[in-house]
């Protein structure tokens, strides 16, 4: 079973997102936000790994 958390975002931003998603094929704002996180997270993790390797002196 997957556990979920709530992430607060400003209501005007949420409303803009919901409006923009109409007709997009996404079932909800949550579904789209999860898609975005999965798309961007590997890049963030890669950058963090690179920073750590630099700090340890393994790469310049």
N, C-alpha and C positions, 0 to 999 in steps of 0.2 A: 504494500500500500504506500502510495506517495503522500508525504505530508506537505502542506502548503503553509506559506506565511503571507501576511498582508503587508503591502508596501504602500504607504500613503503618497499620493500625488495631488497637486492642486486640482480642485474640481474643474476650473475653467480649462485646464490642459486636458483633463480626462474627457470633458465634453467635446473639445475640438477633435480629439482622437476618435471618439465614437462617431462623430459626424463624418470625419474623413474616411472611416473604414466602411461606410455604407456602400454596398455594391462591390467591395473589394474581394470578397470570398472568405474573409476572416469572419469567424462566428462571433468573436468578442474582442474587446480591447485586451483582455488578459491573454488570449491566444496570440495576438499580434505582439504584445510585449514579450512573451516567452520566446517567440520567433526571433525578435531582435536581440535578446540576451544571448540566445544560443548562437546567433550569427557573429556577435561581437566578442563574446567571452574568450574564444581561443586567441584572438589578437591581444587582448589584455593579459592573458596568462603568458603568452609568448614574451611580451614586453617585460613582464615581471621577472620571468626566468632570465632574460638577457641582463636586466639590471643586477640581479643577484650574481650572475657569473662575472660581470664586470667588477662588482664590489669584491669578489673573491680573487680577482686577478687572472681568471682563466681566459678572458677575452679583452681586447683593447677597444 
